[in-house]
């Protein structure tokens, strides 16, 4: 953990993650992790030069079963103009049984 901060009114740990291998698309990431819900609320992704390339912001976090999960995720490419890409989760289920045949090569070929 690098430091602590408040993001959108939530107490967070701020983590700085740096790539160990050369040639990766995002050399450094700064992640704000909600201390109570253990959920990344905001991320900044950087090039090796230090230039900010992308941000990711989650919102509308809800308790689903025993987990906290965001219903909205916003991706913003900082090198382009525009609003970016938004994902909205309408429905999600966890711990749902999945038949073993789903993970066969035959199903993957379909």
Steps between C-alpha positions, in 0.01 A plus 500: 500500500639839401261731681143555609248743352130569469335441164134590445456513877646151558818429698747331264842349481691639203720239331765572240565194285803498270566241231801276551523402132592732215272558205166500683226738383452660842822535697339640817154489657371701792202330666263637766366204701202550730616397851161370612379327183840389358402629156707705255302824454733690269811420295750699298711316243831655386758451226866451591553869414261593781221613267148418622340270241176372650271535802244256638227608740238278664175624649159389618665241724246260651508204733414185305491201732822519700685713239522864409472554126487811278201537269674766289859502370641789295814460286656820366786511250684819598664527156164539324214741529157375588318343789673163485329166551242427766389155617174454688435176689125433506511153649773277638505168680786353701575140596266367231574137412655463154487161327847348441436457127503881460880490544573248225686571176191405301297779659783749449502423125135602461 
